[in-house]
Amino acid sequence: MNSEATLEKLRNVCLELPEAMEHIDGFGHNTFKVNGKSFVISGEMEKGFRISFKSDRETQELLLQKEYFFKNPYIGHHGWVSIENPTEEVWDELSDLLQEAYLRAAPKRLVKNWMESHHR
């Protein structure tokens, strides 16, 4: 999957979330935010298209045991996890992780509405 197709798939997942917005940051990365807080940062890197998402340290530890996830070099100490050039096979898992990232950044009222509407 090329970078444009990956970005489009990423947009489809992130922008369907309530009040999520896309912003191009100062480095040219596509950043997805809710209520002014970033939950996904993506962009072209040396090895292709990278998606970084907000996580917690516990989840990060579990994800780092998989070969395709790695700790984000700059904000990994805050729990952020990255993946480069995600394959079609990982998108179901990745979509769930992106939704979790959103819920970590979203205000309580949005989290409550999300939980009620998704019966989690």
C-alpha positions in Angstrom: 0.0 0.0 0.0 1.5 3.3 -1.0 1.7 6.4 1.3 -1.3 8.1 -0.2 -3.5 5.0 0.2 -2.2 4.6 3.8 -3.0 8.2 4.7 -6.5 7.9 3.2 -7.1 4.8 5.2 -5.8 6.5 8.3 -8.1 9.5 7.7 -11.1 7.2 7.3 -10.4 5.7 10.7 -9.5 8.9 12.6 -12.0 11.4 11.1 -15.0 9.1 11.8 -14.3 9.7 15.5 -16.4 12.4 17.1 -14.9 15.9 17.0 -11.6 14.5 15.6 -9.7 17.0 13.3 -6.8 16.8 11.0 -4.0 19.3 11.3 -0.7 19.7 9.4 2.0 20.4 11.9 5.2 22.4 11.5 7.1 19.4 10.2 4.5 18.6 7.5 3.0 15.6 9.4 -0.7 14.9 9.4 -1.7 15.1 13.0 -5.1 14.0 14.2 -6.4 15.8 17.3 -9.4 15.9 19.5 -10.1 18.9 21.7 -6.6 20.2 20.8 -4.8 17.0 21.9 -2.9 14.9 19.5 -3.7 11.2 19.3 -2.1 10.2 16.0 0.8 11.7 14.1 1.7 10.4 10.6 4.0 11.3 7.8 6.7 10.3 5.3 10.0 9.1 6.9 13.2 7.6 5.5 11.7 4.1 5.4 8.2 5.0 4.2 5.0 6.1 5.9 5.0 6.2 9.7 1.9 6.2 11.9 2.5 7.1 15.6 -0.3 6.9 18.2 -0.9 7.7 21.8 -0.8 4.7 24.1 -0.1 3.9 27.7 3.1 2.3 29.0 1.4 -1.0 29.7 -0.1 -1.3 26.2 3.2 -0.1 24.7 5.1 -2.9 26.4 2.7 -5.5 24.9 2.9 -3.9 21.4 6.7 -3.7 21.4 6.8 -7.5 21.6 5.4 -7.6 18.1 7.9 -7.1 15.3 6.0 -4.4 13.4 5.6 -1.9 16.3 8.4 0.2 17.8 8.8 3.0 20.4 8.5 6.4 18.9 12.0 8.0 19.0 10.9 11.4 20.4 7.7 10.8 22.4 8.0 7.1 23.1 8.8 7.8 26.7 5.2 9.1 27.0 3.9 5.8 25.7 3.6 6.6 22.0 4.0 3.7 19.6 4.8 3.7 15.9 4.4 1.5 12.9 5.9 2.0 9.4 4.2 1.0 6.2 1.4 -1.0 7.9 0.3 -4.0 5.9 -3.4 -4.8 5.2 -3.2 -7.6 7.7 -2.6 -5.3 10.7 -5.3 -2.7 9.9 -8.0 -4.3 12.1 -5.7 -4.2 15.1 -4.3 -0.8 14.2 -7.9 0.6 13.8 -8.7 -0.5 17.4 -5.4 1.0 18.6 -6.2 4.3 16.9 -9.6 4.4 18.6 -8.0 3.7 21.9 -5.5 6.5 21.3 -8.5 8.8 20.6 -10.2 7.8 23.8 -7.0 8.6 25.7 -6.9 12.1 24.3 -10.7 12.8 24.2 -12.5 14.8 26.9 -14.6 12.7 29.4 -17.9 13.6 27.8 -16.8 12.2 24.4 -15.4 9.1 26.0 -18.7 8.6 27.9 -20.7 9.0 24.7 -18.4 6.7 22.8 -18.5 4.0 25.5 -22.3 4.2 25.6 -22.8 4.0 21.9 -20.3 1.1 21.5 -21.3 -0.8 24.6 -17.7 -1.3 25.8 
